Amino acid sequence: MLIVAEKYRMAHVLAKVLKFEKFSWPFFYNEAGDVIAYSQGHLFQPKHLKDELYTWSDPKPFESLPTELFMLPTVDYTIRVRKRSLSTGYLRERVPMLMQEHYVIVNACDPDKEGERIFYDLFNSAQTSAVVLRLDLSKGITQSLIHAAYDNLFDARKTKAKHYSAQARLCGDLGYALLTSVMTFYGRKGCLHPLLAGYTDKQKSVVSVGRVLIPVLQLIDDQCCLVENVKLKQVHCPYVEGRTESGAKVTFYYDWQRLGLPASALSDPRLAQKYIQQKSLNDEFVIESVINEMHMVAAPDMYDTASMQADMKELSPTETLDVLQSLYEKGLITYPRTDETALPDDDMTSDKLSALFASMDNNLNSVSDRTSKSSRGFLEKHESLIENALPDNSNNQSNDISAAHTALSPTSAQANLSNLTDTEIAVYSKICERFTSALEGEKSVCITTVTGKFANDKNGMLGEQDAPFSFEKSTYTSNLEKSKSKYIALNEGDIILLDKINVRAEALDIPQYYAENEIPLVMLKVGDQVSDPVVAKLLHETKGLGSASTRDKIVASLLKRDYVEISIIDERRCIIITGKGKAILSTLPNQFKSPVTTAIWEHEFYKIETCNDLELAKQMRDGFIRKIYTQLETYIKFLNKRYGRNVQGVSSGNDTLPSKELIFKVKQLARLKQLELPVQVLNSNSLAEKWLLANASVMHSSMKEQLEQSGLSTCNNTLRDERRVDIRKQAIQGKNSNPPTQAQMLKAIKLSKQSGIRMPEKAKKTASECHVFIDECKKKLTPSDEQINTLKRLAAKHRYPVSKLIYKSRKQTMNLINKLRTK
């Protein structure tokens, strides 16, 4: 028997549990001769075999996309296994050979579409007719769960359709990659938009049209528009602080919303100031009403991956997913890539919950000194939850839950967590807390609203006849009488002894930029933003944009293309679209920007992966790919007709007419700077671009230096993007900041190693601190003025020739000084 895991780490876990105690590099064996082998992620990718036809320099052939695709090897790279190098090429050759040698093969790759694809890419390469069984590890990889899954191996044909679904997605995305080649050709020519042309960096010049990338960029743009169109961000209202007769402190706020006043009427603080100047601490403030209302608050859902990423505000989505993967590999949680917020009914029995709670209690107690919240709150609830556990406490959604997709939840593994990082403990604790809260079910909450007013107040701040102040307090309770506090004990007619009357700025509930950690959840919940109920339902059913495995990478892809910027505002890593991002959106039709397109894809994938007839699933895969390629061919023909003129295969040496946007920009700059505009500039795209660059406003050197310190490149291509520059200027001039760029971080890490100075955490978070650290390292690596003068004096004394390069290295300078001193 051969067991194939997705990576070495999982193979090692399986070998340890299943007693495959012999390791013969690079695989594991047991006494019976069975083998545990592994892949290293995806070792094959779809390609066409017509590289000479589909090139970046001629868009015409793309009007007929390839009809045959082949799964070909990915680029080889080396990994480390037990301190030895191992090539992915070796795994690609050796694992299929092992498959040919065994009659029974167990698929132990991750229980999702990508895991199926990884396994069957190798299996198809082996061209074997061996029996394939499935090992489902979705519920976790504790010793007991692995043994249970191993004892319940099932026919892998039940899940093989997921492989066809993954292939359909992959080939569809390849079609979008081919469209990207055409868009890039016209983008570089300046046909699409000025901000998409003129890049010398090949990667930056690529006009990427990702199936998920572009709809997410559109969501970010829509949110940026909402934020930037807000005119009023706060109102100014009076408030009073005082004491009840029993001595309890209370604070009442002017209830402008209850009065139905518009927020715009309270924007001027002088109105509130004028109002409180008419008041005195000796004025009588009387309780007008006390209202207690009981409400039911629904229990929170268990975590899915996106919600967990959104809650971990200090981590990027990728960092959170890495932590979840680590906890999964240590057997502490269920499979970490999931869009579900429910557990199967068979996981909710009293026996299973009892074992689960015992492990949670043990694990949290072992690190009680390292958790922000005491674990006692969990321990006290567990006994009653076991007694009252019912399937519908945790499963209020569809019964159609795949075994590979359950909510993020703790497992029954008992372990001392002292060897975990603080971040891993924080994530594990959150999962346990949410799991417990979800099982508790709905809660009763008493909302108490107390209103009061100045007894002699005839008119309010804006002349209104009634001027009430109020406060609210919520108390979770099952018994109203027991929940009464000092506030609730207030009665109508009670007098409040005033200590303070003042004005406060009250922030309005206004849109905010999306934070980096929120993007996966925005993608998952995109259906909430759609007004059409049919489309919204489809988006909810298909789990929004992307998948739990890929959503974390979307921001990195947008940053790589300069479509967005990250600006740290109020300690949130906010995602803001750049001018280049707006440019790419302006060039594309709605079908590429709408999340509906992706929802339709996901609906098709779901039909393929749930098809019980494998032959029919293959036909559905092929039909989907043909349909997508036909749509893409139609759009490519449109692009060639619009921008290609009558030239067949426009070469990179030919010029084109400038776009309307480019002509407008040229004329605008000419009017602004009162420049003469040559006629040929308006008839040549390349001349128009060169004219813009030659006549662009010169930025002051000090501002350029500040932009560079913020991590922004100040090359001409970057400075053309006025919106992007403005984002950085606002960060520099305000309290905001920017995270260090990848180039900054690599430079800082390199200098840190060379100088021996440890990189502080703050240098990893902001570009300005990273710049300061780089300067500190440079100072240590370069000689001081005193050392340079000493070397020059000794060199002159001994008539020793010194290269100018030596003066750039402190180490070399000091070595030569010591050498000359010994002469």
Helices and strands as residue ranges (DSSP letters): E 2-5, H 8-17, E 22-24, E 27-29, E 35-38, E 44-47, G 60-63, E 70-73, E 78-81, E 84-87, H 88-101, E 104-108, H 113-126, E 131-134, H 143-151, E 154-155, G 156-158, H 161-188, G 194-196, H 202-205, H 213-228, E 234-243, E 249-254, G 263-266, H 269-277, E 285-297, H 305-311, H 317-329, G 345-347, H 350-366, H 376-388, G 391-393, G 417-419, H 422-440, E 443-454, E 469-476, H 480-483, E 495-507, G 516-518, H 519-524, G 526-529, H 533-541, G 551-553, H 554-560, E 564-569, E 572-577, H 579-587, H 590-593, H 595-609, H 614-643, H 660-673, G 679-683, H 685-695, H 701-709, H 716-719, H 722-733, H 742-755, H 761-765, H 767-781, H 785-798, G 804-808, H 810-821
